[in-house]
Amino acid sequence: MSSATPQRQPEDGHTFARVVQFMINKAASGSIKELDGLCNIAQHWNPEQLVILLPVFYHHLDPARIPDVVNSRDVRAIMLARYSLKGVLVTLDCVCSPDKLTHAEQTISNHLISNWHRCHPWINFFYRHFFASRSPARLPGLLVTRSEALKLVVNMLMRMGLIGDSKTPQSLVNTPSLHPIISQLWCMAITSKDNDFLVEADKVMGSQERGAFQEHMSYVVQTCLDVSRPLFTNTLIDVAGGIRTMASIAFRYIRNIRSLCRKILSRQSVDGTTPCDSAFGVPRCQMMLINCFGNCAVLLIVTSQQNSSLREAYIERNLVALVTYTLRDLCQLSLSLKHDEFAKHVKKAFEEALGYIGLLVLKGPVDDVVAVVCQALQARLLPTVLEAHAYIPGTDAEERMNALLISVFRSYLAFDKVLRIAGRELEAEEESLDAVAQCNADLLHSWNLFKKTVHRYLDLRSQIPAASIYFDRQCAATHNSDEWHPQWDLFQCAGCTVARYCSRQCQNTDWDQGHRTACKYLKAAIGPSASRYIRKSLFLLAKIEDSEIHSNQEFISQLWVTARAEHPEFQDRLVLEIDHVPEKPTDKFKFNPVSNYLHIFPEASERPWQVASEWRQSVGLHGPGLPAVVRIHEGDEIMEKPNLLFSPSTALRMAFTGHGLDARINDNASSIYHTGSSAQSS
């Protein structure tokens, strides 16, 4: 008996091969039963065996047989196409990683690419007629339910992303006819109010977890995104109903992720979740959250680069804060999940989320980048970045990027609002953050600089008298009330008006001249398009300017001597440019001819600089060169054309000293320069 079994194997094998060939021939001739049978057999075959079924699975997908209006004579063609796509999906189940394919797997992939022009019209048909249509045909033998159509369409769309890419000539992800379908399903997954449909859709995706359909659609959408090809994003916006609606849908995707995550963290049950469902030894619902979050982060990154209006709508919708909060929750969730494969997914999602925030603050341009920084800080991004190594194994190699992000946030501390938020953060948990920052030298260095700058600027801010934020209304009383028409608030601190200026000529000629001078130099100090954050931070910027010069007097004096030798034709017409962000004095300061900065004033001449210099001399504020300029790091900067402000300290003194307000602006503060040829404190 033991010797008889091996002798029958070849005969059985040959018999089975003949049966399969018979089924292939019958299926090619139009047998629905045999085609379905081949699909069932194929589920147990390896890629090498599946290759022989490829011709028959694509045989009945002729786009010419797609009917405009379904009637009884179209039933066979539709059912053959249905089982053909089912067979195609079976063959594609073995193609998991496009980068590592065997010869047989590559053959299967190539077949889909070369026959995609036959597949996607049928995908469109099944979606339109059996899923989206309110009255699909009901005919004998037409066995396609709404759920089956959804499963067929979504699974084909997912495979489209795995097989085709931007380097493939017949790129599957760039099939315009499918873009509306993908967009509609993406919107429906989060906006549908039909709970029964959503539950059924999750089951159709082969999972018991709530949100599986959302995860699938988030994946399909992110596979279609290409920064250099905005066509899909435009379709997504149109289908969603406009910029604001799309931003709202993206917000709801991430909000749902966070809601489910917080339920898990609080040990609440998640409706519809089966405890035994797992991947990599981790509950499937948790893996779903991580993947969906990463997909949504990619959506934010790519679409923000493609559409500036959408980018700003995301920011207005507080997506920066929501992404940060969700990232922190997911990181906390991963503390108890140390499986290496799972950690890779968490790490990828972490990098994509930080990539979105980094895109806004590093690359821009963003209309209100300070608002982005404030959102991220208030959502506790810094603790999340510092503690990443504790949450996610293998993040040590990424600490340089995290350190860079902290350094960028440090450059915004000169803005009063950012400083106040950062100060509260440090006050709450500086010691604990110091401890976690010890994990990496680059991270520790950036963190120490950040907190040192926060403490220093808070100390400078505390020196600004409270009286500085109010204008002396008694001065206004000397004018006819009918002629006092405030046109704009030039500077604000903590939401209070600092100074207001008339838009009409004042009765007092001397006072009018003072107003004109103040307007001119204060407007130059803040620039023609300065943000409200600069206006509210001008006193702080003046304090920082004074402090930088006072702390580096000797270096500045030496630098001035060198600059005069390099620019003999300018001599006393040199301007000190101050950048408060670098650590070393050699990077903080440089002298340039005044011609480099004429654009700061509307008339683009040296005259305003000469007036400011003469005024400074008249009040005993001498020093090397003309009044300084201060570099402001706000938004997208071009290295050759940085954002520069005329000396805030000089502008404030010019504006207020002549009206007896100097003490209120700069109580107990040293003057910038002492009368003489060297930079010394008075």
Secondary structure, 3 states (H helix, E strand, C coil): CCCHHHHHHHHHHHHHHHHHHHHHHHHHCCCHHHHHHHHHHHCCCCHHHHHHHHHHHHHCCCHHHCCCCCCHHHHHHHHHHHHHHHHHHHHHCCCCCCCCCCHHHHHHHHHHHHCHHHHHHHHHHHHHHHHHCCCCCCCCCCCCCHHHHHHHHHHHHHHHHHHCCCCCCCCHHHCHHHHHHHHHHHHHHHHCCCHHHHHHHHHHCCCCCCCHHHHHHHHHHHHHCECCECHHHHHHHHHHCCHHHHHHHHHHHHHHHHHHHHHHHCCCCCCCCCCCCEECCEEHHHHHHHHHHHHHHHHHHHHHHHCHHHHHHHHHCCHHHHHHHHHHHHHHHHHHCCCHHHHHHHHHHHHHHHHHHHHHHHHCCCCCHHHHHHHHHHCCHHHHHHCHHHHCCCCHHHHHHHHHHHHHHHCCCCCHHHHHHHHHHHHHHHHHHHHHHHHCHHHHHHHHHHHHHHHHHHHHHHCCCHHHHCCCHHHHHCCCHHHCCEEEEEEEECCEEEEEEECCCCCCHHHHHHHHHHHHHHHHHHCCCCCHHHHHCHHHHHHHHHHHHHHCHHHHHHHHHHHHHHCCCCCCCEEEEECCCCCCHHHHEEEEEHHHHHHHCCCCCCHHHHHHHHHHHHCCCCCCCEEEEEEECCCCCECCECEEEECHHHHHHHHHHHHCCHHHHCCCCCCCCCCCCCCCCC
